[in-house]
Amino acid sequence: MLNLNDLVLFATAVDSGGFAAASRRLGVPKSTISKRVAALEDELGVRLIHRTSRSFVLTDTGRDFHEHARAALIETEAAENAVRSRVAEPSGRVRITCGVPTAQEYLAPHLPALARAYPRLQVEVDVSDRFVDLVQEGYDIGVRSHFAPLPDSGLIQRQAAVEAIVLVAAPAYLDERGLPQAPLELSAHDGLLTGPNNGVWTLRADGAASVAATPRPRMVANESRVLAAAAVAGLGIAVLPERLCAAELGDGRLRRVLPSWNAGSVTTTLVMPHRRGQLPGVRATVEFLVGCLAHERAAQ
C-alpha cells in the first residue's frame, strides 16, 4: 500500500509548481520532498514528473495519478473532519424559540438533561406565542407544534414526534352522563372547545370514513392546559394531544372516550436556518431533542 504522506508531498509539489514551492508551503526540506517523490515513482515503476533544473512537468501517467491522489486526499480530509466533528465537545450559545405549550410539555422535561450532557453549551430558550422570524432574529432552532404541514420556508426541518389528538373526560362526568359508544352520540354531550368556531370535531378511525361530531359548547379556551383542567373538573369532553394529558390518563383523572377514534394529530418539528443548522452545538442539540421526543413517543 502506498504511503499516504508520499501522496501529500507529491500532490503539494504538483499543486505548487515544484519542489521548492512545496518546501516553503509545507515547511519540509526540498531534498526530502524530492526523495519521497522519487521513492513513490520507484514503488509504482513509472515516471510521474519530468524534472530538470529548469522544468517541472507531469507525464501523462503523472496527470492521471495526480487526479486520483487529490481525490484520495480530499476523502481522507473529509473522513478526518467527520470524526473530529463527532468527538469534539459541542460548545457555545444555542438560541431556541418555541410557544408556551411546547416549552412546558416538550422541552422542559429534557433541557436539564441536555445541559448535563453538554456542559459547554449555553442554551437560551425564548418562550413566546408570537410569530418569530428565525433568520432575522438570530435564532438557531425553532420548535413548532402544528396540525397541518409547515410551509416551505427554506428552513431545515426535522420531525421529532407525531401524536394523536384524543377524546378525554373525567370518570365522574362519564358516570353521570354515560360513555358515548359512537361519534354521533357526542351531540348529547358537553364539549370543551378550542375556539368559538370550533364546534365541530372531525373524528377518524382506522378503516372508517371521517365523521363530524358536534358536542354542545360548554367552555371555550385557546390553551390546552385550561381545557385539560376543565376536563379533569368534570365539565365535559375535550380533545387534547395525547402527550399533554398522559399524566391525567395515567393516574385515572381522565379516561379515553371512543378510544378507537381520534381528532387528527399534532406534529412537533424542529426548524433551523441552513447555516446555523450546521454548527456542532446546534446539531448536537437537535439530535438530543429528537432522540428524547422519539423515545417518549415509543414508550407511550
C-alpha positions in Angstrom: 0.0 0.0 0.0 1.3 3.5 -0.9 2.4 5.8 1.9 -0.3 8.5 2.3 2.4 11.0 3.3 4.1 10.5 -0.1 0.8 11.3 -1.8 0.6 14.5 0.2 4.1 15.5 -0.8 3.5 14.6 -4.5 0.2 16.4 -4.8 1.5 19.5 -3.0 4.6 19.6 -5.3 2.3 19.4 -8.3 -0.2 22.0 -7.0 2.7 24.3 -6.0 4.5 24.0 -9.3 7.8 22.5 -8.0 9.7 21.1 -5.0 11.0 24.5 -3.8 7.5 26.0 -3.6 6.2 22.8 -1.9 9.0 23.0 0.6 8.0 26.6 1.6 4.4 25.6 1.8 4.8 22.5 3.9 7.9 23.5 5.9 9.7 20.3 4.7 13.2 20.3 3.2 13.2 20.4 -0.6 15.5 17.4 -0.7 13.1 15.3 1.5 10.2 16.0 -0.9 12.3 15.2 -3.9 13.5 11.9 -2.4 10.0 10.8 -1.3 8.5 11.5 -4.8 11.4 9.6 -6.4 10.7 6.7 -3.9 7.0 6.9 -5.0 7.9 6.6 -8.6 10.2 3.6 -7.9 7.4 1.9 -6.0 5.0 2.5 -8.9 7.6 1.7 -11.5 6.7 4.7 -13.6 7.9 8.3 -14.1 5.4 10.8 -12.8 7.3 14.0 -13.3 9.8 15.2 -15.9 12.1 17.4 -13.9 15.2 19.3 -14.7 16.8 22.3 -13.2 14.5 24.5 -15.3 11.3 22.5 -15.7 8.8 20.5 -13.7 6.2 18.8 -16.0 3.8 16.0 -15.3 3.9 12.9 -17.5 0.6 11.6 -18.9 0.6 8.9 -16.2 1.5 11.6 -13.7 -1.5 13.7 -14.6 -3.8 10.7 -14.1 -2.1 9.8 -10.8 -2.4 13.3 -9.5 -6.1 13.5 -10.2 -6.7 10.3 -8.2 -4.2 11.3 -5.5 -6.0 14.6 -5.0 -9.4 12.8 -4.7 -8.0 10.4 -2.2 -6.6 13.3 -0.1 -9.9 15.1 -0.2 -11.7 12.0 1.0 -9.1 11.5 3.7 -9.6 15.0 5.0 -13.4 14.6 4.9 -13.2 11.4 6.9 -10.9 13.1 9.5 -13.3 16.1 9.8 -16.3 13.8 10.2 -14.6 12.0 13.1 -13.4 15.2 14.7 -16.8 16.9 14.4 -18.3 14.0 16.3 -15.8 13.7 19.1 -15.4 17.4 19.6 -17.5 18.6 22.5 -20.3 20.9 21.4 -20.0 24.4 22.9 -21.2 27.9 22.5 -24.6 29.5 22.6 -27.7 27.9 21.1 -30.9 30.0 20.9 -34.2 28.2 20.8 -37.7 29.7 20.3 -41.0 28.0 20.9 -44.6 28.5 22.1 -45.7 28.2 25.7 -47.4 24.7 25.5 -44.4 23.4 23.5 -42.0 24.7 26.2 -44.0 23.2 29.0 -44.8 19.8 27.6 -41.9 19.1 25.2 -38.8 21.0 26.2 -39.0 21.5 30.0 -38.6 17.8 30.8 -35.4 17.4 28.7 -33.5 20.7 29.0 -31.8 19.8 32.3 -30.5 16.5 30.7 -29.3 18.4 27.7 -27.3 20.8 29.9 -25.8 17.9 31.8 -24.9 16.1 28.6 -23.2 19.2 27.1 -21.8 21.4 29.9 -20.1 23.8 27.4 -23.4 24.6 25.7 -25.2 27.8 26.7 -28.8 27.1 25.8 -31.2 30.1 25.7 -34.9 29.4 25.4 -37.3 32.2 24.4 -40.9 31.2 25.1 -43.4 33.2 23.1 -46.5 32.6 21.1 -45.8 35.5 18.7 -44.5 34.8 15.2 -40.7 34.6 15.2 -38.5 35.0 12.1 -35.6 32.7 12.9 -33.2 34.2 10.3 -33.9 37.8 11.0 -33.9 37.5 14.8 -30.9 35.2 15.0 -32.4 32.0 16.4 -30.7 28.7 15.9 -33.7 26.4 16.4 -37.5 26.8 16.4 -39.6 24.1 17.9 -43.0 24.0 16.2 -46.1 22.0 17.2 -48.5 22.1 14.3 -51.6 20.4 12.9 -51.0 21.0 9.2 -47.7 20.6 7.3 -45.4 23.5 7.7 -45.0 25.8 4.7 -41.8 25.5 2.6 -39.8 28.4 4.2 -36.3 27.4 3.1 -35.5 26.2 6.6 -34.2 22.8 7.5 -36.9 20.7 9.1 -36.5 17.7 11.4 -39.7 15.9 12.5 -39.4 14.9 16.1 -42.8 13.4 17.0 -46.3 12.8 15.7 -49.1 12.1 18.3 -52.8 11.6 18.2 -55.3 14.1 19.4 -57.6 12.0 21.7 -61.0 12.5 23.3 -60.9 12.5 27.1 -63.3 13.2 30.0 -63.3 12.7 33.8 -64.7 9.5 35.2 -67.3 11.5 37.2 -68.6 13.1 34.1 -68.9 9.8 32.3 -70.6 8.2 35.3 -73.2 10.9 35.3 -73.7 11.4 31.5 -72.8 8.0 30.2 -70.0 6.8 28.0 -70.5 7.5 24.3 -70.4 4.5 22.1 -70.3 6.2 18.7 -69.2 9.7 17.4 -72.8 10.8 16.6 -73.7 10.3 20.3 -71.3 13.3 21.2 -74.1 15.7 20.2 -75.7 14.9 23.5 -72.6 15.7 25.5 -70.8 18.9 26.6 -67.7 19.8 24.7 -64.7 21.8 25.8 -63.7 23.6 22.7 -60.6 25.4 21.4 -62.4 28.3 19.8 -65.9 29.7 19.2 -65.9 28.4 15.6 -64.5 25.0 16.5 -67.8 23.4 17.5 -67.2 20.5 15.1 -64.8 17.7 15.7 -63.7 15.7 12.7 -63.0 12.2 14.0 -61.1 9.4 12.3 -60.6 5.7 13.0 -58.6 3.1 11.1 -60.6 1.7 8.2 -63.5 4.1 8.7 -64.6 7.3 7.0 -64.2 10.5 8.9 -67.2 11.6 11.0 -68.2 15.1 12.1 -69.2 15.3 15.7 -70.9 18.3 17.2 -70.9 18.4 21.0 -72.7 21.1 22.9 -70.3 24.0 23.7 -69.6 24.1 27.5 -66.4 26.0 27.6 -64.1 27.7 25.0 -60.4 28.2 25.6 -57.4 28.6 23.2 -55.0 27.0 25.6 -54.9 23.2 26.0 -53.9 23.2 29.7 -57.1 25.2 30.5 -59.2 22.6 28.7 -57.4 19.7 30.4 -58.1 21.2 33.8 -61.8 21.7 32.8 -62.0 18.1 31.7 -60.5 16.9 35.0 -63.1 19.0 36.8 -65.8 17.1 35.0 -67.1 19.9 32.8 -67.3 17.9 29.6 -65.3 16.1 26.9 -62.2 17.6 25.5 -59.9 16.7 22.5 -56.3 17.0 23.6 -52.8 15.9 22.3 -52.1 12.5 23.8 -48.8 13.7 25.4 -50.4 16.7 27.1 -52.9 14.6 29.0 -50.7 11.5 29.5 -50.3 12.1 33.3 -54.0 12.5 33.8 -54.8 9.4 31.8 -52.1 7.5 33.7 -53.4 8.3 37.2 -57.1 8.0 36.3 -58.1 11.6 36.5 -59.2 11.3 32.8 -60.4 8.4 30.7 -60.3 7.9 27.0 -63.6 8.4 25.2 -64.2 6.5 21.9 -60.6 5.1 22.1 -60.6 3.8 18.6 -61.2 7.3 17.3 -59.1 10.5 17.3 -59.4 14.1 16.2 -56.3 14.2 14.0 -52.7 14.5 15.1 -50.2 17.1 16.1 -46.6 17.1 14.8 -43.6 18.5 16.6 -40.9 19.8 14.2 -37.5 21.4 14.8 -36.7 24.0 12.2 -33.3 25.7 11.6 -31.7 28.2 9.2 -29.3 26.3 6.9 -26.0 27.8 8.1 -26.8 27.7 11.8 -28.1 24.1 11.4 -24.5 23.0 10.5 -23.0 24.3 13.8 -21.8 21.5 16.0 -23.7 22.8 19.1 -26.9 23.2 17.1 -26.6 19.7 15.6 -26.0 18.2 19.0 -29.0 20.0 20.5 -31.3 18.9 17.6 -30.2 15.3 17.7 -30.6 15.2 21.5 -34.1 16.6 21.5 -35.2 14.5 18.5 -33.9 11.4 20.4 -35.7 12.3 23.6 -39.1 13.0 21.9 -38.9 9.9 19.7 -38.1 7.8 22.8 -41.0 9.3 24.7 -43.4 8.6 21.8 -42.2 4.9 21.6 -42.7 4.5 25.3 -46.3 5.6 25.3 
